[in-house]
């Protein structure tokens, strides 16, 4: 029998492997970029679209829908006409911060030519992101 946690997001895990299941959530080319931008303060679709990686609009919309369905983010209306939304990390999304920080540290050590990452990024904790 599958428990309710396994049904989160309306899908069953493809494997019992925690790495495989995590990669099913955020292992594509774009998802962690969207999470990174939310961590760094971007909230609106247009802000997310202006990231230097140039995420295509259709992919951004798809990733936002997927992250909302998986309860990693939530959308909150900030304008009624036309209806527009801000995207905020949930507790589940904020808990991805240490993964982003670890990937950033690894990249800084092993892949030359990366950006200088602001120290405030490494000073953040998931609790800082959950206050919103």
Secondary structure, 3 states (H helix, E strand, C coil): CCCHHHHHHHCCCCCCCHHHHHHHHHCCCCHHHHHHHHHCCCCEHHHHHCCCCCCCHHHHHHHHHHHHHCCCEEEEEEECCCCEEEEEECHHHHCCHHHHHHHHHHHHHHCCCCCCCCHHHHHCCHHHHHCC
